[in-house]
């Protein structure tokens, strides 16, 4: 093949009709980033978002995203009305056009009048085919022999082995291909590869341009998609230098929020960075963040009218060398003299050299002080090796100033201050540092808040004084003493001094375990009030009270000796026969067998012998529970003594007597439960009679998995389906949790979710949303199951807790029945074991898609088949291989497989 210097140029003087024809080529339509071509409206709107998407059908994370972005930026591929159509097959005339663009030979295009008629192509493609013959990309005689009767050469789908030829020739590797023609490819279907293509396949694989398909096959006759071809040519760019005039590779010398400067071939060039810029690294196929860019690293930029449309980090190591020494003095003429390894060395800097203090803040060269230890970082990409960064490693500092507190570290005892000049510096403080706020000494630097305006003084590198000069929001810690009239709060601060502050009208109260806590939930007491963190606004009002610890003492189960309502005095006796005296007040929390317990209601129950449990501070009762239930696990039933033994969480056993012939047992989903159905270890709650002298009901705890079918927010009632049976129950007394374990409200529940509901008898006490994972089995080996999910990521599940497989309504234990062809839903069962439900499938051919009703119709399997129309929703995964498709891309007679979870369509796979 003749050598060529590849300069990318566009001929914008072509007729409008030519541009429209280009729109039908690989790719067409309104060109993304194309000079002089208007973008379509939907794409322009996308570009205004913070997360830019070049083509609407190339989602973030798509396997070929990197290569599509790169070639589109280089002008090798275009879009079609904002879409790329990655799954569409490529014709031979389209592939030739892309190869010419890739080789950067557009400037050599002729009229196309010498394109052979035997190789029938569209008028637009004739110049490309003519040039491809001249450049020996294709062989005329070879191509003519491949044409079948009534077949147009240009519209023929490009096969994998034919593309291998084009790729290798485009890379000027013809000689290598001929040398490798007699070597085995190693593919299982090698016999299907044409003898004339074998050498090209070998070279393409050796250069990592293409790989085999599933089953170690090459599939030489298989069609090549647009996404695949983009990937092939993009990878090919690693082996040649096409010399596009909008592609630059160099060293990053400046990096700002909106711009990037590269040192390229002795000069610098600056590119704009905006929301259309995308970032990748050389060794990864997935998008990177902008933070992947670092100064003095090697980067490739594709330029579009001064903007960086594609940015790729080619080498993440900084092209710098470091030297450390002691500054002797700063000389005239932008020079400085250092002592390095006992030798005096002079370094010359320029206006671009950055000088930093030990905190990384920019300083002037003349602010350097002799005897400072400095580190010089010099670039290695020019012969001059100019100093890029001069950073002070250690120096003596004495200064005063003002600024704003940016951050502080209580462990390292440092405060970061942004000075009025804009410089940020970090200073150390010690126990002698004076911190003032509104003329008061602040002994705890933790009370400072970021954003505080301050004046400071530094001597010998240590803050000696830091004064807050304006009101700020700050936090203090202490112990609550009292709350007066919901307007004043008194507390003992961390230094042991008492303070009084005013409360805002509705301060935020945060107490772990109490939702929507109020002031009444706080414990204020001279002897043992709550440990709190208070947030105080600039007006010195408390806006937030967070309880960080409680000093209450749990007395546990005791029996009432006497209660005097007049004085609210309570005398109890514990299990050791020791008598205790307590006092109740209006703040005492009470609990008994009532949905709305009150102190008055509890008082009527505090009769002699009544068993209660309580917590207290000193002799003050904080909470009191009239024991009306025992929780634990079932041990046994003694029908002679008529009692039930329960093992409590603390390891103690309690015998609860019952009346009648047998204890009353309640379990969700079953009526008339006999005590003989109880098994040792069953979790239970024993509800007591009003007099606490007998078992009223023994409620068995049971967890059931449901599919949520209805949510009534107004009365906290839900309807759910389990084992084909619909059930309704209230969840007003249940704790609700999302799939991540975080508490939720009833209005957060959604129809269709899988939920685990725990019942105590017939009452729901907790509800957890179950996480569902959908995808295809990628690997299963008896210990782990790996699932390739719809978003392209993999998720691994341990099979150590057991696994059940549901297939066509039948349940089997173990994973042996699973294989890598199965499309499944994976979730955890109530006992923690894995449930794998194999989706049912149906093979059909596409009939049509109705855009108005959003229904996909398929060809019926028979005249009696009435299951042929399916509503299409946004959550249905439509794809071909790893390529995500739109439903509109499905054409009549396309073979598809539909996958269902029950009656719900989950996935459509194009064959």
Residue pairs with C-beta under 8 A, 6 or more apart in sequence:
1 135
1 136
1 137
1 169
1 172
1 174
2 135
2 136
3 172
4 103
4 104
4 105
4 108
4 135
5 243
6 103
6 104
6 105
6 240
6 241
6 242
6 243
6 244
7 104
7 107
7 243
7 244
7 245
8 74
8 75
8 101
8 104
8 106
8 242
8 243
8 244
8 245
8 246
8 247
9 106
9 107
9 245
10 35
10 36
10 75
10 106
11 106
11 109
12 35
12 36
18 124
19 37
20 28
21 28
21 122
21 123
21 124
22 28
22 31
22 78
22 124
23 29
23 30
23 31
23 78
23 80
24 80
24 124
25 78
25 94
25 97
25 124
25 125
26 77
26 78
26 90
26 94
26 95
26 97
26 98
26 226
26 229
27 77
27 78
27 79
27 80
27 84
27 85
27 226
28 78
28 79
28 80
29 40
29 78
29 79
29 80
29 81
29 82
29 83
30 37
30 38
30 39
30 40
30 43
30 79
30 80
30 81
30 82
31 37
31 39
31 78
31 79
32 39
32 43
32 54
32 55
32 72
32 78
32 79
32 82
33 72
33 73
33 75
33 276
33 304
33 309
34 75
34 78
35 304
35 305
39 47
39 82
40 81
40 82
42 56
42 81
42 82
43 54
43 55
43 56
43 79
43 82
46 52
46 53
46 56
46 82
47 275
47 276
48 275
49 275
50 275
51 60
51 275
52 275
52 276
52 277
52 278
53 59
53 60
54 68
54 69
54 72
54 79
54 84
54 276
54 278
55 68
55 72
55 79
55 82
55 83
55 84
55 86
56 82
56 83
57 83
57 84
57 85
57 86
57 884
57 885
57 886
57 889
58 64
58 65
58 68
58 84
58 86
59 65
59 884
60 287
61 286
61 287
61 791
61 792
61 793
62 68
62 86
62 227
62 792
62 882
62 883
62 884
63 227
63 285
63 792
63 882
63 883
64 86
64 227
64 228
64 230
64 231
64 883
65 285
65 286
65 287
66 234
66 280
66 284
66 285
66 286
66 287
67 227
67 230
67 231
67 233
67 234
67 235
68 77
68 84
68 86
68 227
68 230
69 278
69 280
69 309
69 310
70 234
70 237
70 280
70 302
70 310
70 312
71 77
71 102
71 230
71 233
71 234
72 78
72 79
72 84
73 302
73 304
73 309
73 310
74 244
74 246
74 247
74 302
74 310
75 101
75 244
75 246
76 98
76 101
76 102
76 233
77 84
77 98
77 101
77 226
77 230
84 226
84 227
85 226
85 889
86 225
86 226
86 227
86 230
86 883
87 225
87 226
87 227
87 880
87 881
87 883
87 885
87 889
87 910
88 225
88 226
88 889
89 157
89 158
89 223
89 224
89 225
89 226
90 98
90 157
90 158
90 163
90 223
90 224
90 225
90 226
90 229
91 154
91 155
91 156
91 157
91 158
92 153
92 154
92 155
92 156
92 157
92 158
92 162
93 121
93 122
93 125
93 128
93 129
93 153
93 154
93 155
94 125
94 158
95 158
95 162
95 163
95 166
95 224
95 229
96 125
96 128
96 129
96 132
96 137
96 138
96 166
97 125
97 128
98 229
98 233
99 132
99 137
99 166
99 167
99 170
99 233
100 106
100 109
100 128
100 131
100 132
100 135
100 137
102 170
102 233
102 236
102 237
102 242
103 135
103 170
103 242
104 242
104 243
104 244
105 131
105 135
108 131
108 134
109 127
109 128
109 131
110 127
110 130
110 131
111 126
111 127
112 123
112 125
112 126
112 127
112 128
112 129
112 130
113 126
113 130
114 130
115 121
115 126
115 127
115 129
115 130
115 133
116 129
116 133
116 140
116 144
118 140
118 144
118 147
118 153
119 129
119 140
119 143
119 144
119 147
119 153
119 154
120 152
120 153
120 154
120 155
121 129
121 152
121 153
121 154
122 154
125 154
129 138
129 154
132 138
133 140
136 169
136 174
137 166
137 169
137 170
138 165
138 166
138 169
142 196
143 153
144 153
146 153
147 153
147 156
157 223
157 224
158 166
158 223
158 224
158 229
159 220
159 221
159 222
159 223
159 224
160 210
160 218
160 219
160 220
160 221
160 222
160 223
160 224
161 193
161 194
161 197
161 200
161 201
161 218
161 220
161 221
162 197
163 210
163 224
163 229
163 232
164 197
164 200
164 201
164 203
164 204
164 209
164 210
165 177
165 197
165 200
167 200
167 204
167 209
167 210
167 232
167 233
167 236
168 174
168 176
168 177
168 200
168 203
168 204
169 177
169 200
170 233
170 236
171 207
171 236
171 239
171 240
172 240
173 203
173 207
173 239
176 199
176 203
177 199
177 200
177 202
177 203
178 199
179 199
180 198
180 199
180 202
180 203
180 206
181 195
181 196
181 198
181 199
181 202
182 198
182 199
183 198
183 199
183 202
184 190
185 193
185 198
185 201
185 202
185 205
185 218
186 216
187 193
187 201
187 212
187 216
187 217
187 218
188 215
188 216
188 217
189 217
189 218
189 219
189 220
190 198
190 218
192 218
192 220
192 221
193 201
193 218
193 220
194 220
197 220
201 218
201 220
204 210
204 232
205 211
205 212
207 235
207 236
207 239
208 235
209 232
209 235
209 236
210 228
210 232
212 218
212 219
213 219
213 222
224 232
225 883
227 883
244 302
246 302
246 303
246 304
247 300
247 301
247 302
247 303
248 262
248 264
248 269
248 300
248 301
248 303
249 262
249 264
249 298
249 299
249 300
249 301
249 314
250 262
250 263
250 264
250 265
250 269
250 298
250 299
251 262
251 263
251 296
251 297
251 298
251 299
251 319
251 379
251 381
252 260
252 261
252 262
252 293
252 294
252 295
252 296
252 297
252 299
253 261
253 262
253 263
253 268
253 295
253 296
253 352
254 260
254 261
254 268
254 270
254 295
255 261
255 293
255 294
255 295
256 273
257 273
258 272
258 273
258 274
259 270
259 271
259 272
259 273
260 270
260 271
260 273
260 293
260 299
260 301
260 308
260 311
261 268
261 269
261 270
261 271
262 268
262 269
262 270
262 271
262 299
262 301
263 381
263 382
266 382
271 301
271 303
271 306
271 307
271 308
272 306
272 307
272 308
273 290
273 307
273 308
273 311
274 307
276 307
276 309
277 290
277 307
277 308
277 309
277 310
277 311
278 287
278 309
278 310
278 311
279 287
279 288
279 289
279 290
279 292
279 293
279 311
279 312
279 313
280 286
280 287
280 288
280 310
280 311
280 312
280 313
281 288
281 292
281 312
281 313
281 316
282 312
282 313
282 314
282 315
288 313
292 313
292 316
293 299
293 311
293 313
294 316
294 318
295 318
296 318
296 319
296 320
296 379
296 388
297 313
297 315
297 316
297 317
297 318
297 319
298 313
298 314
298 315
298 319
299 311
299 312
299 313
299 314
300 310
300 311
300 312
300 314
301 308
301 310
301 311
301 312
302 308
302 309
302 310
302 311
303 309
319 379
319 380
319 381
320 377
320 378
320 379
320 380
320 388
320 389
321 377
321 378
321 380
321 385
322 375
322 376
322 377
323 340
323 375
323 376
323 378
324 340
324 373
324 374
324 375
324 376
324 393
325 338
325 339
325 340
325 341
325 345
325 373
325 374
325 376
326 338
326 339
326 371
326 372
326 373
326 374
327 336
327 337
327 338
327 368
327 369
327 370
327 371
327 372
327 373
327 374
328 337
328 338
328 339
328 344
328 370
329 336
329 337
329 370
330 336
330 337
330 365
330 366
330 368
331 337
331 346
333 348
334 348
334 349
334 350
334 365
335 346
335 347
335 348
335 349
336 346
336 347
336 349
336 365
336 368
336 390
337 344
337 345
337 346
338 344
338 345
338 346
338 347
338 374
338 376
339 345
347 376
347 387
348 386
348 387
349 365
349 386
349 387
349 390
350 386
352 386
352 388
353 365
353 386
353 387
353 388
353 389
353 390
354 362
354 388
354 389
354 390
355 362
355 363
355 364
355 365
355 367
355 368
355 389
355 390
355 391
356 362
356 363
356 389
356 390
356 391
356 392
357 363
357 391
357 392
357 395
357 425
358 391
358 392
358 393
358 394
358 395
359 416
359 424
359 425
359 426
360 391
360 424
361 423
361 424
361 425
362 423
363 392
363 423
365 390
368 374
368 390
368 392
368 395
369 395
369 396
371 396
372 392
372 393
372 394
372 395
372 396
373 392
373 393
373 394
373 395
374 390
374 391
374 392
374 393
375 389
375 390
375 391
375 393
376 387
376 389
376 390
377 387
377 388
377 389
377 390
377 391
378 385
378 386
378 387
378 388
379 385
379 386
379 388
396 460
396 461
397 458
397 460
397 461
398 458
398 459
398 460
399 457
399 458
400 455
400 456
400 457
400 458
401 417
401 419
401 420
401 455
401 456
402 419
402 420
402 453
402 454
402 455
402 456
402 469
403 417
403 418
403 419
403 420
403 453
403 454
403 456
404 417
404 418
404 451
404 452
404 453
404 454
405 415
405 416
405 417
405 448
405 449
405 450
405 451
405 452
405 454
406 416
406 417
406 418
406 424
406 450
407 415
407 416
407 450
408 414
408 415
408 416
408 445
408 446
408 448
408 450
410 445
410 446
412 428
413 428
413 429
413 430
413 445
414 426
414 427
414 428
414 429
415 426
415 427
415 429
415 445
415 448
415 463
415 466
416 424
416 425
416 426
416 427
417 424
417 425
417 426
417 427
417 454
417 456
418 424
419 425
427 456
427 458
427 461
427 462
427 463
428 461
428 462
428 463
429 435
429 445
429 462
429 463
429 466
430 462
432 464
433 462
433 463
433 464
433 465
433 466
434 441
434 464
434 465
434 466
435 441
435 442
435 443
435 445
435 448
435 466
435 467
435 468
436 442
436 465
436 466
436 467
436 468
437 447
437 467
437 468
437 472
437 474
438 468
438 471
442 448
442 468
443 494
443 495
444 476
444 477
444 494
444 495
446 475
446 477
447 474
447 475
447 476
448 468
448 472
448 474
449 472
449 473
449 474
449 475
451 472
452 468
452 470
452 472
452 474
453 468
453 469
453 470
453 472
454 466
454 467
454 468
454 469
455 465
455 466
455 467
455 469
456 463
456 465
456 466
456 467
457 463
457 464
457 465
458 464
470 538
471 537
471 538
471 539
471 540
472 538
473 535
473 536
473 537
473 538
473 543
474 535
474 536
475 533
475 534
475 535
475 536
476 493
476 494
476 499
476 533
476 534
476 536
477 493
477 494
477 531
477 532
477 533
477 534
477 548
478 491
478 492
478 493
478 494
478 499
478 531
478 532
478 534
479 491
479 492
479 529
479 530
479 531
479 532
480 489
480 490
480 491
480 522
480 523
480 524
480 525
480 529
480 530
480 532
481 490
481 491
481 492
481 498
481 524
481 525
481 526
481 529
482 489
482 490
482 524
482 526
483 489
483 490
483 503
483 519
483 522
483 524
484 490
486 503
486 519
487 502
487 503
488 500
488 501
488 502
488 503
489 500
489 501
489 502
489 503
489 524
489 534
489 542
489 545
490 498
490 499
490 500
490 501
490 524
491 498
491 499
491 501
491 529
491 532
491 534
492 498
492 499
493 499
501 534
501 536
501 540
501 541
501 542
502 540
502 541
502 542
503 541
503 542
504 537
504 541
504 542
504 543
507 519
507 542
507 543
507 544
507 545
508 543
508 544
508 545
509 517
509 518
509 519
509 521
509 522
509 544
509 545
509 547
510 517
510 544
510 545
510 546
510 547
511 517
511 521
511 522
511 546
511 547
512 547
514 521
515 743
520 587
522 530
522 532
522 545
522 547
523 529
523 530
523 550
523 552
523 587
523 617
523 622
524 530
525 617
525 618
525 620
527 617
527 618
528 551
528 552
528 617
528 618
529 551
529 617
530 547
530 548
530 549
530 550
530 551
531 547
531 548
531 549
531 550
531 551
532 545
532 546
532 547
532 548
533 545
533 546
533 548
534 542
534 544
534 545
534 546
535 542
535 543
535 544
535 545
535 546
536 542
536 543
537 543
551 617
552 615
552 616
552 617
552 622
552 623
553 615
553 616
553 617
554 613
554 614
554 615
555 572
555 574
555 580
555 613
555 614
555 615
555 616
556 574
556 613
557 575
557 611
557 612
557 613
557 627
558 572
558 573
558 574
558 575
558 580
558 611
558 612
558 613
558 614
559 572
559 573
559 609
559 610
559 611
559 612
560 570
560 571
560 572
560 606
560 607
560 608
560 609
560 610
560 611
560 612
561 571
561 572
561 573
561 579
561 608
562 570
562 571
562 608
563 569
563 570
563 571
563 603
563 606
563 607
564 570
565 603
567 583
568 583
568 584
568 585
569 581
569 582
569 583
570 581
570 582
570 583
570 584
570 606
570 621
571 579
571 580
571 581
571 582
572 579
572 580
572 582
572 612
572 614
573 579
573 580
574 580
581 619
582 614
582 616
582 619
582 620
582 621
583 619
583 620
583 621
584 599
584 621
584 624
585 620
585 621
586 599
587 622
588 599
588 621
588 622
588 623
588 624
589 622
589 623
589 624
590 597
590 598
590 599
590 601
590 602
590 623
590 624
590 625
590 626
591 597
591 623
591 624
591 625
591 626
592 601
592 602
592 605
592 625
592 626
592 628
593 626
593 628
593 629
593 687
593 690
594 601
602 624
602 626
605 626
606 612
606 626
610 626
610 692
611 626
611 627
611 692
612 624
612 625
612 626
612 627
613 624
613 625
613 627
614 621
614 622
614 623
614 624
614 625
615 621
615 622
615 623
616 622
627 688
627 692
628 687
628 688
628 692
629 685
629 686
629 687
629 688
630 646
630 648
630 654
630 656
630 685
630 686
630 688
631 646
631 648
631 649
631 684
631 685
631 686
632 646
632 647
632 648
632 649
632 654
632 683
632 684
633 646
633 647
633 680
633 681
633 682
633 683
633 684
634 644
634 645
634 646
634 647
634 678
634 679
634 680
634 681
634 682
634 683
634 684
634 698
634 700
635 645
635 646
635 647
635 653
635 680
636 644
636 645
636 680
637 643
637 644
637 645
637 662
637 663
637 675
637 678
638 644
638 645
638 655
639 662
641 655
641 657
642 657
642 658
642 659
643 655
643 656
643 657
643 658
644 655
644 656
644 658
644 663
644 675
644 686
644 695
644 698
645 653
645 654
645 655
645 656
646 653
646 654
646 656
646 684
646 686
647 653
648 654
656 686
656 688
656 694
656 695
657 693
657 694
657 695
658 664
658 694
658 695
659 694
659 695
662 674
662 675
663 675
663 695
663 698
664 695
664 696
664 697
664 698
665 673
665 674
665 675
665 677
665 678
665 697
665 698
665 700
666 673
666 697
666 698
666 699
666 700
666 761
666 762
667 673
667 677
667 699
667 700
667 702
667 759
667 761
668 700
668 702
668 704
668 759
668 761
668 762
669 702
669 704
669 727
673 700
675 698
678 684
678 698
678 700
682 700
682 701
683 700
683 701
684 698
684 699
684 700
684 701
685 698
685 699
685 701
685 760
685 761
686 695
686 697
686 698
686 699
687 695
687 696
687 697
687 698
687 699
688 694
688 695
688 696
689 695
689 696
697 761
699 760
699 761
699 762
699 763
700 760
700 761
701 758
701 759
701 760
701 765
702 758
702 759
703 756
703 757
703 758
703 759
703 830
704 722
704 756
704 757
704 759
704 830
705 722
705 754
705 755
705 756
705 757
705 770
705 829
705 830
706 720
706 721
706 722
706 727
706 754
706 755
706 756
706 757
707 720
707 721
707 722
707 752
707 753
707 754
707 755
708 718
708 719
708 720
708 749
708 750
708 751
708 752
708 753
708 754
708 755
709 719
709 720
709 721
709 726
709 751
710 718
710 719
710 751
711 718
711 746
711 747
711 749
711 750
711 751
712 718
712 719
713 746
713 747
715 730
715 732
716 730
716 731
716 732
716 746
717 728
717 729
717 730
717 731
718 728
718 729
718 731
718 746
718 749
719 726
719 727
719 728
720 726
720 727
720 728
720 729
720 755
720 757
721 727
729 757
729 762
729 764
730 764
731 746
731 757
731 764
731 767
733 763
733 764
733 765
734 757
734 758
734 764
734 765
734 766
734 767
735 743
735 765
735 766
735 767
736 743
736 744
736 745
736 746
736 748
736 749
736 766
736 767
737 743
737 744
737 766
737 767
737 768
737 769
738 744
738 748
738 769
739 768
739 769
739 770
739 771
741 768
744 769
749 755
749 767
749 769
753 769
753 770
754 769
754 770
754 772
754 827
755 767
755 768
755 769
755 770
756 767
756 768
756 770
756 830
757 764
757 766
757 767
758 764
758 765
758 766
758 767
759 765
770 827
770 828
771 827
771 828
772 825
772 826
772 827
773 787
773 789
773 795
773 797
773 825
773 826
773 827
774 789
774 790
774 823
774 824
774 825
774 826
774 877
774 901
774 906
774 907
775 787
775 788
775 789
775 790
775 795
775 823
775 824
775 826
776 787
776 788
776 820
776 822
776 823
776 824
777 785
777 786
777 787
777 788
777 818
777 819
777 820
777 821
777 822
777 823
777 824
778 786
778 787
778 788
778 794
778 820
779 785
779 786
779 820
780 786
780 815
780 818
780 819
780 820
782 799
782 815
782 816
783 798
783 799
783 800
784 796
784 797
784 798
784 799
785 796
785 797
785 799
785 803
785 815
785 818
785 826
785 834
785 836
786 794
786 795
786 796
786 797
787 794
787 795
787 796
787 797
787 824
787 826
788 794
789 795
790 877
790 879
790 907
792 882
795 826
797 826
797 834
798 834
799 815
799 834
801 831
801 832
801 833
801 834
802 813
802 831
802 833
802 834
803 813
803 814
803 815
803 833
803 834
803 835
803 836
804 811
804 812
804 813
804 829
804 833
804 834
804 835
804 836
805 811
805 812
805 813
805 814
805 815
805 817
805 818
805 836
805 837
805 838
806 835
806 836
806 837
806 838
807 817
807 838
808 838
808 840
815 836
818 824
818 836
818 838
822 838
822 839
823 838
823 839
823 841
823 899
823 906
823 907
824 836
824 837
824 838
824 839
825 836
825 837
825 839
825 901
825 906
826 834
826 835
826 836
826 837
827 834
827 835
827 837
828 834
828 835
829 835
837 901
839 899
839 900
839 901
839 906
839 907
840 899
840 900
841 897
841 898
841 899
841 900
842 867
842 897
842 898
842 900
843 895
843 896
843 897
843 898
844 858
844 859
844 861
844 868
844 895
844 896
844 897
844 898
845 858
845 859
845 893
845 894
845 895
845 896
846 856
846 857
846 858
846 859
846 890
846 891
846 892
846 893
846 894
846 896
847 857
847 858
847 859
847 868
847 892
848 856
848 857
848 892
849 855
849 856
849 857
849 872
849 887
849 888
849 890
850 856
850 857
851 888
853 871
854 871
854 872
854 873
855 869
855 870
855 871
855 872
856 869
856 870
856 872
856 887
856 890
856 908
857 868
857 869
857 870
858 868
858 869
858 870
858 896
858 898
859 868
859 893
860 868
870 898
870 905
871 905
872 887
872 905
876 905
876 906
876 907
876 908
877 884
877 906
877 907
877 908
878 884
878 885
878 886
878 887
878 890
878 907
878 908
878 910
879 885
879 907
879 908
879 909
879 910
880 909
880 910
880 911
885 910
887 908
890 896
890 908
890 910
894 910
894 911
895 910
895 911
896 908
896 909
896 910
896 911
897 908
897 909
897 911
898 905
898 907
898 908
899 905
899 906
899 907
899 908
899 909
900 906
